[in-house]
Amino acid sequence: MDPRVREHAEIIVDHSTGIEAGDDIVIQMPPEAEDLAVALHELCGDRGANPVYLSHSERADRAFQRSSDDFELPEHRLALYEETDVFVIARGGKNVTEKSDVDPETTADYNRAMEPVKTERLSKTWCLTQYPTSGHAQLAGMSTEAYENFVWDAVSLDWDAQRERQANLEEILDEGEQVRIQSGEETDLTMSIAGNTALNDYGEANLPGGEVFTAPVRESLEGTVHFDMPLYRYGREIEDVRLRFEDGSVVSHSAGRNEDLLESILDTDEGSRYVGELGIGMNRAIDRFTYNMLFDEKMGDTVHMAVGSAYPDTVGDGNERNESAEHVDMIVDMSEDSTIEVDGETIQRDGTFVFEDGF
């Protein structure tokens, strides 16, 4: 076993989740990530925790979704999740486009049925990470060896130092009320974050981490945004997404590629036309775009927004939490001709923050 796999597992257990004796753990990974699952089982044994291994298959998911026309809440899976203390989930299948031929409306129906299961998982301690496989390497345009180095370098950061640097932005957002994002000629968007909480992601729920994120006040978004970086969703690439917001809701949209999938996402439910997350990438160890949102949204010089559900911990007591079966992140490149303002003060210009040299 590559020693970096063991290190990856140790970071998950000790830093990301803090697994302790007596914890009941669900470990959900594809067969390609079995080495990581083995290392996690060894560490759970060392610490007196109780793991259950769920081998996740995109092929099996595809088969089920294509053959069924009526999805119901899986009560047995919900019961497992209700009894679980910690979830560790890794991506890393062979074929990143495995589910590209599942009808978008079918995917939306399935997500609606699974929403209570997702909500239950998000209420527990959880960590989502990546195992480097040839399929994701190919998507990133990298050799398998280079992709392995990329993933494990990003996972093995000095997370204490990253937390301290990101705390500067966390404080600005926590104290702020109004945010304006401008980029190029097409993105000019305002929103309120008053009363909501900024969270410092330094490799806990997401590994790698490297962002500060919060939730906009649900009906506060006004303006337009051009998401100039593509995304993969359900095995299909969506490019050049443009959204226009009024009273917080998407009132018009377009995409340069797979607009039907974008439209299906926005039509999933009422909440899928509202933004549940505003995130600002701060991990400069992630220095290239790889078509993997777990990494891409953390890149320095980027902003991302997610249509759909808001994380409960980011929403203040006096504000409404946006709820949806979807949570789809999309990215704006902020490296040139771009600013972020908080309460009228510029806090980032062309990717450089006010608390950094060169601002």
N, C-alpha and C positions, 0 to 999 in steps of 0.2 A: 504494500500500500504506500502511495506517495505520502511522505511525512506531512505535506501541506494539507492533506485531507484530515489528518489527526488535529492539526492546528486549527483548521476550519471548525471542526467539531467542538474543540475546546472553547473557541470564541463564542459559538452558539450557546453552549451549556453555561459557561461562567460569566460571560459579558452580556449576551443578548437576552437570555431568559432567566438566569440565576436559578437553575434547577436544583432542588433540594430533596433530601430524603422524604419519601412518602408521596412525592408528586406523581400524578398520573399523566403520562406523556403520549401524545399522538405524533408519530413520525410519518409524514406522508411524502413520498418521493417516487420518481420513476425508477425502473430497474437499472438504468444507466448510472444512478447515483447510489448503488448498493454499498460501495465502499464508505461513503459518508454515513449511511444508515448504520453500518456495522460499527464504525467509530463512535457514533452517538449511543448505540446500545451498550458498548463497553463503558462509556462514561456514565450512563444512567446506572449501570450496575455498580460502578465505583461509588456513586453518590446515594445509592439506595432508592432510586426512582423506578417507576414501573412503566416501561415503554410498550406501545402497541404500534406495529408497523403496517401502514397502508401503502401498498404498491400502486402508484397512480399511473394510469395508462391513457394517453390522449386517444389512442386507437379505440379503446373500449368506450371512452366518452363519446367519440364520434359515432360508433356503432349504435349506441343507445339513443342518442339524439336524432339520428337519421331514421331509426326504426319506430320511434314512438311519436304519437300525435297528441298525447295527453300526459302532462307531467304533474305529479303530486308531490307534496312535501314528504321527503323520506324520514318518517318518524324515527326509525331505528338509528339513522345517522345523527339526527338531532339529539337523541337520547345519549349517544356516545359523546357528543360534543358537550352536552350539559354536565357530564361527569368528568370531563377532562380539565386538567389544570394548565397544561402547556401544549401548544401546537408548534411543531417544527415542520416547515414545508419547503421543499426544494424543487426548483424547476430544472429541466435538463433533458428533455426527451430527444429522440433521434431526429424527428421531423417537426420543425416549428410550424409548418403549414398543414399539419395533419387534419385540422378541422376546417380547412378553407372551403370545403364543399358542403358544410352544414348551413342550411338556410338561415339568414340573420333573424327572421321572425321566430324560427324554432329556438335559436339561442336565447332570444329575449324571453320566450315562454319558459324555458328551462331556468333561466336566472331568476325569474319571478317566483318560481316554485322553490328555489333554493335560498331565497332571501333570508328566511328565519335561521337557517343553518349558518349562513355567513355572519349574520348579526350575533349569533351565539359565540362563534369563534372569535369575533373581534372584541367581545367582552372579556376574553381571557388573555393570559400572557401568550404571545405568539411571535414567531420569527419566520419571515419569508426570505429565502436565500437562493443562490444559484449554484448548481454543480456544472462545471465546464464540460460540455460535450461537443462532438464534432458538428452536430446540427446547428447549435448556436454559434460555433466558430464560423461555419460556412455563412450563416446569416450576417455575421459581423464582417465578413470578408477577410478572415484571418486564418492562419494555420491552426491546427488543434493545439500545438505546443504554445504558440503565441497567445492563444485565447486562454489557455490554462494559466499562463503567467499573468495575464491581464486580470482574470477573475480573482486569483489568490492574492495578487498585490493589492487589489481594491478591498478585499475582505480583511487583510491583515494590517490595516492602518493603526497608527497610534490614536485610539479612539478618545482617550482623555484629552489629548491636544486638540483634536477635531472638535470636541464638545466645547472647549474653552473658546475657540475661535468663533464658533457658531453662536455662542451665547451673546455676542455683541448684537447680532441681528435679531435674536430672540427677544432681547430687551426692547429694541426699537419697535418691533411689531406689537409686543405686549402693551406698550405705552401708547401706540398709535391708534387712530380711528379711521382715517381715510387713506386709501391707497390709489395711486394712479400709475399705470404701466403704459409706456410709450415705446414703440419700436418701429423704425422705418416709417413708411408713409401709410401703413394700413392698420397698425395696432395703436389704439388709444382707448383705454378701458379704465373706468373708475369703479371702486367698490368700497363698502364700509366693512371694517373688521372690528368695530366698536363692541366691547363686551366679550369678545371671543379670545381664545387662548392660543398663543404660539407655542409650538412644540419643537424641541431640538432633537433631531433624528441623528444620533451618533452611533448607529449600528446595532440597535436593539430590535424593534419590530421588523425593520428592513436591514438586511446585511448583504451588501454594504449599505451604510447610511451616508449622510452627507447633505442634508437639507434642513431648512427651517420651514415649517408649514403651519397653516391655520385654516380656518373656515371663513369665507365671506358671509356677511349677513345676507340671508337667503334672497331677498328681493332688491338688493342694492346695486347689482351690476348694471352699468350703462356704458354703451359704446361698442366698439368693434375690436376683434382680435384676429390676427393671421398666425396660425400655428405653422411655422415654416419648417419644422422638422417632422418627418413622417412617423407613423406608429404602426405596430403590428397588433391586430386584435382578432382573435378567433382565426388565426392562420392567414389573415389577409392584410395587405398593406393599405393604409389610408394616407393620402398625401394632400398637402396644401389645404388644410381645413381652414375655413373662414366662418366665423360666427358673429352675429350681431345680437346684442342684448338690450332688452327694455324691461325695466322693473324686475331685473334679475333673471329673466327667462330668455332662452334662445328664440328669437322671432324670425331669423332667417339664417340659412346655412348653405355651404357649398363645400365640395372637395374635388381636387383634381383627379383623384382615383378612388374607386369604391365608395362613391357617394351614397349608394344604396345601403351599405353597411353603416355609415355614419347616421343616415336617417333612421335606420332601425334602432340604433343605440339611443338616439334622442327620443324615439317614440316608445321606449320600453315601458315607461310609466310617467306619472306627473313629475317626479323628482329628477328624472334624467335630462330635463331641459334646464335645470339649475346647476350652479357650480357648488360642489361640496368641499373643494380644497383649492387653496392657493399655496404653492410651494416654490421656494427659491433655492436653486442648486448651489452647493458650496464645496463640493468634493473635487478638487483639482487633480487628484490622482486618477480620476476618470477623465481621460483626455481625448477620447474619441467616441464617436457615435456608433452604436452597435446594434440598433434596432431591438434593444431590450430595455423596456421602461424601468426595470429595477435599477439599471445603471444610468440610463440616459437622463432620467429626471434629476439625478444627483449631480450632473456635470456642472462645474462652475460656469458662470456667464449664461445661465438659462433660468427661465421661469416656466413653471408648468401649472396648469389648472386641470381639475378633474370634474367633468360633468357627472352628476350622480351623488351618491351618498357622502355625507360628511362624517368624519371620525368623531364619535361622541365626546372625546376628551378635548376637542378643539372648540366646542360650542358652549358659550356661557349660559348661565341659568336663565337669563332673561331673553335669550334668542331662540328661534325655532331651528331645530336641526333638520337639514335636508335629508330625506330618506328616499332611497331608490335601490333597485336590484342591481344597478350599474355603478361603476366607479371607473371612469375611463380618463386617464391622464393624457394631456397633449402639451407640447413643448414649444416655447418661443425662444429663439436665439437672441440673447441680449448683449452680444459681444460688440456690436457696432450700432451707432446711431440710435441708442436706447437709453432710457432712464427709468428708474423706479422712484416715485415720490411717496413719502408718508407725511400726511398733514401739511402738504405744501413744500416740504423740504426734500431735496434730492438726496437719497441715501445710496443710490448706485448709479454710476454712469459708465456705459460701455463695459459692463461686467465688473468694474472696480467699486468696492464699497467705501463708504465714507470713513470707516475705521481702518482702511488699508493704505499703505504707501502708494502714492501715485494718483490718489483721488483728485 
